[in-house]
């Protein structure tokens, strides 16, 4: 393995403005809800410039000998707490501790969370969250369990709130949770609901619903192609005081709620569709044609991708929306950036891994941008950058 190299030089990557002209934004209010409709070009400030500089602070590179010596050879999921400590969940196919802890300076400081069936142990961990009150959650949705630890990695408690697909802790102490409605096992489609829950996991309000998650158990009974080869996007994210919800059934529209579940804004944007390539279609179908031919026969592909594939907020009210548009360099995608009022203000090309339905391995804490990237040799790294707006 190669020795770790940390670049501390200032890297200035100018924000892309698609020609640099200022574009109008349409705003109306319907039934007390603000609707912000953005066009394809960003709405620049009056001075006509908005620059973002990124300064690399450090990186955690699984190809580095020191990182590998900590037992971290892959990055499955990660999160960072309010103090900048980083928690990385290894893939759930190994023995020993699942989570590696790093300081705000990128130094390895310990591990926790064993594989197993006992208290605090996980068999099928699938996500990691830095929750309110300093707790670190290891999510095990196949068993409907949340394993809670202190920031130091000491086991606190196991929680079994309800059947869930994802859970996102909120700064208010409550959480967002996605749940699957599979009440009718013979249904063509299942529904997914996104709900707001209080600190006792009691439902406060259902915020949104996705109606077309295909039921693969009824393949032989459905004559037509009904499984979307580009899947779907249905996700909720949250800042310190707002909840953002995206649903591919509605196109490029993001709903904004307060922590009481009140809808306050709809962010919309015009976009140029990105075609679904033949290369992707063949790559997607190949493993199913070889191992699950009945499934492969029920897959169809739309002409173009969804308007976006994921998003995440920062601590200043901005929303970063990952599109399917390819970026300036390999492994990069274009992000649309919206300000705290829902106005489209910038575009940015970032190198970051996206996997799963609506999942991007990126987040912002304070002035730090965290990006998981895949290197040419297949190793992964977590790059930590300081963000400087001017």
C-alpha positions in Angstrom: 0.0 0.0 0.0 1.1 3.6 -0.6 1.9 6.0 2.2 -0.8 8.5 3.0 -0.4 11.9 1.3 -2.3 14.9 2.8 -2.6 17.9 0.5 -3.0 21.2 2.5 -2.7 23.5 -0.4 -5.7 25.8 -1.2 -7.7 24.3 -4.0 -9.9 26.9 -5.7 -12.6 25.4 -7.8 -14.9 28.1 -9.3 -18.6 27.5 -9.1 -20.2 26.9 -12.5 -22.8 29.5 -13.5 -23.8 28.3 -17.0 -22.7 31.4 -18.8 -22.7 33.8 -15.9 -25.9 35.6 -16.5 -28.6 36.3 -13.9 -31.9 34.4 -14.3 -35.2 35.5 -12.9 -37.0 33.3 -10.3 -40.8 33.0 -10.1 -42.4 33.1 -6.6 -46.1 32.7 -5.7 -48.0 31.8 -2.6 -50.8 29.2 -2.8 -52.8 28.4 0.4 -50.1 29.9 2.6 -47.4 27.8 0.9 -44.6 29.6 -1.0 -43.8 28.0 -4.4 -40.4 28.9 -5.8 -39.9 28.0 -9.5 -36.3 28.3 -10.7 -35.2 28.2 -14.3 -32.2 26.4 -15.8 -29.6 29.1 -15.0 -28.7 30.1 -11.5 -29.9 33.4 -10.1 -26.7 35.2 -9.3 -26.2 37.9 -6.7 -26.5 41.5 -7.9 -22.7 41.7 -8.0 -22.7 38.8 -10.5 -20.3 36.5 -8.8 -20.5 33.8 -6.1 -17.3 31.8 -5.5 -16.6 28.8 -3.4 -13.1 27.8 -2.5 -12.4 24.3 -1.1 -9.3 23.7 1.1 -8.5 20.1 1.8 -7.9 19.6 5.6 -7.2 15.8 5.5 -8.4 12.6 4.0 -8.9 9.1 5.4 -7.6 6.8 2.7 -8.2 3.0 3.0 -5.2 2.5 0.8 -3.0 4.0 3.5 -1.1 1.6 5.7 -1.9 3.5 8.9 -5.6 3.5 8.1 -5.6 -0.2 7.2 -3.8 -0.9 10.5 -6.9 0.4 12.3 -8.9 -2.3 10.6 -10.7 0.0 8.2 -10.3 -1.4 4.7 -13.6 -0.1 3.2 -16.1 2.7 3.8 -19.7 1.6 3.8 -21.5 4.5 5.6 -20.2 7.4 7.7 -21.3 10.4 9.7 -19.8 13.3 11.7 -21.0 14.8 14.9 -21.2 18.4 15.9 -17.7 18.4 17.3 -16.2 17.1 14.0 -15.6 13.5 15.2 -16.0 11.1 12.3 -17.6 7.6 12.5 -17.2 5.1 9.7 -19.2 2.0 9.4 -17.4 -0.9 7.7 -19.2 -3.2 5.4 -21.3 -5.8 7.3 -19.2 -8.8 6.0 -16.4 -8.8 8.6 -15.8 -9.8 12.2 -14.7 -7.6 15.0 -15.9 -4.0 15.6 -17.9 -2.4 12.8 -17.3 1.3 13.5 -14.1 3.2 13.4 -13.8 6.6 15.3 -11.6 9.4 14.0 -10.9 12.8 15.7 -11.8 16.1 14.1 -8.2 16.2 12.9 -8.5 12.8 11.2 -6.6 10.7 13.7 -7.9 7.2 14.5 -9.1 7.0 18.1 -10.9 3.7 18.6 -13.6 1.4 17.4 -16.9 -0.1 18.7 -20.0 -2.1 17.6 -19.4 -5.8 17.3 -20.9 -8.3 14.9 -23.3 -10.6 16.7 -26.7 -11.1 18.2 -26.2 -9.8 21.8 -26.9 -6.4 23.3 -25.3 -3.7 21.1 -24.3 -6.2 18.5 -25.4 -6.2 14.9 -25.9 -8.9 12.3 -27.1 -6.8 9.4 -26.0 -3.1 10.0 -27.0 -0.9 7.1 -26.5 2.7 8.3 -24.9 5.0 10.8 -26.2 8.2 12.3 -24.9 10.8 14.7 -28.1 11.5 16.7 -29.1 14.4 19.0 -27.8 14.2 22.6 -24.5 12.9 21.4 -25.7 9.4 20.7 -24.3 7.4 17.8 -26.8 5.0 16.1 -26.1 1.9 14.2 -29.2 1.1 12.3 -30.2 -2.5 11.6 -33.4 -2.2 9.6 -33.7 -5.9 8.7 -34.2 -6.5 12.5 -36.0 -3.2 13.1 -33.3 -2.2 15.7 -31.3 0.9 16.6 -28.1 0.3 18.6 -27.2 3.4 20.5 -23.7 4.3 21.7 -22.0 7.2 23.3 -19.5 9.2 21.2 -16.7 7.3 23.0 -18.2 4.0 21.7 -19.8 2.8 25.0 -23.0 0.8 24.4 -26.0 2.7 25.8 -29.2 0.8 24.7 -30.9 -1.2 22.0 -34.1 0.4 20.6 -36.9 -1.3 18.6 -39.1 1.6 17.5 -41.1 0.0 14.7 -40.5 -1.6 11.3 -38.5 0.9 9.3 -36.4 1.2 6.1 -34.5 4.3 7.2 -34.4 6.6 10.2 -32.9 10.1 10.4 -32.5 11.7 13.8 -33.5 15.4 14.0 -32.0 18.2 16.0 -35.3 18.5 17.8 -34.9 15.1 19.3 -37.5 13.4 17.1 -36.8 11.7 13.8 -37.8 11.1 10.2 -38.5 7.5 9.2 -39.3 5.7 6.0 -41.6 2.7 6.3 -42.8 0.1 3.9 -46.5 -0.7 3.6 -46.5 -4.4 2.5 -49.9 -5.3 3.9 -51.1 -6.9 0.7 -48.4 -9.4 -0.4 -50.1 -9.9 -3.8 -50.0 -6.2 -4.6 -48.3 -5.1 -7.8 -46.7 -2.2 -6.0 -46.0 -1.5 -2.3 -46.2 2.0 -0.8 -43.5 3.8 1.2 -44.4 6.5 3.7 -42.1 9.2 5.2 -43.2 10.2 8.7 -42.2 12.7 11.3 -41.9 11.1 14.8 -41.3 12.5 18.2 -38.6 11.5 20.7 -40.7 8.5 21.8 -41.1 7.3 18.2 -44.7 8.3 18.1 -46.0 9.4 14.7 -46.6 13.2 14.6 -47.5 13.4 10.9 -47.0 11.6 7.6 -45.2 14.0 5.3 -45.2 12.1 2.0 -45.9 8.8 0.3 -44.4 7.0 -2.6 -46.8 4.6 -4.3 -44.8 2.5 -6.7 -42.2 0.4 -5.0 -42.5 -2.8 -7.2 -43.3 -6.1 -5.5 -40.9 -8.6 -7.0 -42.7 -11.6 -5.4 -45.5 -11.4 -8.0 -43.4 -11.5 -11.1 -45.3 -14.4 -12.7 -48.6 -12.7 -12.2 -47.8 -9.4 -13.8 -47.8 -9.6 -17.7 -46.3 -6.2 -18.4 -42.9 -4.7 -17.6 -43.5 -2.9 -14.3 -40.1 -2.7 -12.6 -38.3 0.6 -13.3 -34.7 0.0 -14.2 -33.6 3.4 -12.8 -35.5 2.6 -9.5 -37.0 5.6 -7.8 -36.1 8.6 -5.5 -37.9 9.0 -2.2 -36.0 10.6 0.6 -36.0 13.0 3.5 -33.1 15.1 4.8 -32.9 17.7 7.5 -30.9 20.8 8.6 -31.0 22.3 12.1 -34.6 23.6 11.6 -36.0 22.4 8.3 -37.0 19.1 6.7 -36.6 18.5 2.9 -38.5 15.8 1.0 -38.0 14.6 -2.5 -40.2 12.2 -4.5 -39.5 11.2 -8.1 -43.2 10.9 -8.8 -43.3 14.7 -8.7 -40.3 15.5 -10.8 -37.9 18.3 -9.8 -39.8 19.5 -6.7 -38.5 19.5 -3.1 -40.9 20.0 -0.3 -39.7 22.0 2.8 -41.3 21.5 6.2 -40.7 22.9 9.6 -40.1 20.6 12.6 -43.8 20.6 13.4 -44.6 19.0 10.0 -46.0 22.2 8.5 -45.3 22.5 4.7 -43.9 26.0 4.2 -42.3 25.9 0.7 -42.0 24.0 -2.6 -38.8 24.3 -4.5 -39.1 23.6 -8.2 -36.6 23.8 -11.0 -36.6 23.5 -14.8 -34.0 21.0 -16.1 -32.6 19.4 -19.2 -33.3 15.6 -19.1 -30.3 13.3 -19.0 -30.8 10.2 -21.3 -30.5 6.7 -19.9 -27.6 5.2 -21.8 -27.6 1.8 -23.5 -24.4 1.0 -21.6 -26.3 1.5 -18.3 -29.2 -0.7 -19.4 -26.9 -3.6 -20.4 -24.9 -3.3 -17.2 -28.1 -3.2 -15.1 -29.7 -6.2 -16.8 -26.7 -8.5 -17.0 -26.7 -10.0 -13.5 -30.5 -10.4 -13.6 -30.4 -12.1 -17.0 -27.8 -14.5 -15.7 -29.3 -15.2 -12.2 -32.9 -14.0 -12.2 -34.2 -14.1 -15.8 -37.9 -13.8 -14.8 -37.0 -10.5 -13.0 -35.0 -9.2 -16.0 -38.0 -9.7 -18.3 -40.2 -7.4 -16.2 -37.7 -4.4 -16.2 -38.3 -1.3 -18.3 -36.2 1.8 -18.7 -37.5 5.4 -19.1 -35.8 7.5 -21.8 -34.2 9.8 -19.2 -33.1 9.8 -15.6 -35.0 11.4 -12.7 -34.3 15.1 -12.3 -32.0 14.4 -9.3 -30.5 11.5 -7.5 -30.0 12.8 -4.0 -29.6 15.9 -1.9 -28.3 17.2 1.4 -28.5 20.5 3.3 -25.8 22.5 5.0 -25.8 24.5 8.3 -26.5 27.8 6.5 -29.8 26.9 4.9 -28.4 25.9 1.5 -29.5 22.7 -0.2 -27.2 20.7 -2.4 -29.0 18.7 -5.0 -27.1 16.0 -6.9 -28.2 15.7 -10.5 -27.4 13.0 -13.1 -25.4 15.5 -15.2 -21.7 14.5 -15.5 -19.2 16.9 -14.0 -16.0 18.4 -15.1 -13.8 15.4 -14.3 -14.3 11.6 -14.1 -16.5 10.4 -11.2 -17.9 13.9 -10.8 -21.6 15.0 -11.0 -23.2 18.4 -11.1 -24.9 19.7 -8.0 -27.5 22.4 -8.0 -27.2 24.7 -5.0 -30.2 26.5 -3.5 -30.1 29.2 -0.9 -32.2 29.4 2.3 -35.1 30.9 0.4 -35.2 28.1 -2.2 -33.5 30.2 -5.0 -31.1 28.4 -7.3 -27.8 30.3 -6.9 -25.0 28.0 -8.1 -23.9 24.8 -9.8 -20.9 22.7 -8.6 -19.1 19.7 -9.9 -18.1 17.3 -7.1 -16.4 13.9 -6.9 -18.6 11.8 -4.6 -20.0 8.3 -4.5 -23.7 7.8 -4.9 -25.3 4.4 -4.2 -28.7 3.0 -3.3 -32.0 4.9 -3.8 -31.4 8.5 -3.0 -28.2 8.0 -1.2 -25.1 10.1 -1.6 -22.0 9.7 0.6 -21.6 13.3 1.4 -22.5 15.8 4.1 -21.7 19.2 5.5 -21.0 20.1 9.1 -20.3 23.7 9.8 -17.8 24.9 7.2 -16.6 21.3 6.4 -17.6 19.3 3.4 -17.2 15.5 3.7 -17.0 13.4 0.5 -16.5 9.6 0.0 -14.7 8.9 -3.2 -13.6 5.8 -5.0 -10.1 5.8 -6.3 -9.0 4.4 -9.6 -7.7 1.2 -8.0 -11.0 0.6 -6.2 -10.0 1.8 -2.7 -12.2 4.4 -1.1 -11.3 7.6 0.8 -13.1 10.2 2.8 -12.0 13.7 1.8 -12.6 16.5 4.3 -12.6 20.0 2.9 -13.0 23.5 4.3 -15.6 25.6 2.5 -15.0 29.3 2.0 -17.7 31.4 0.3 -16.9 34.8 -1.1 
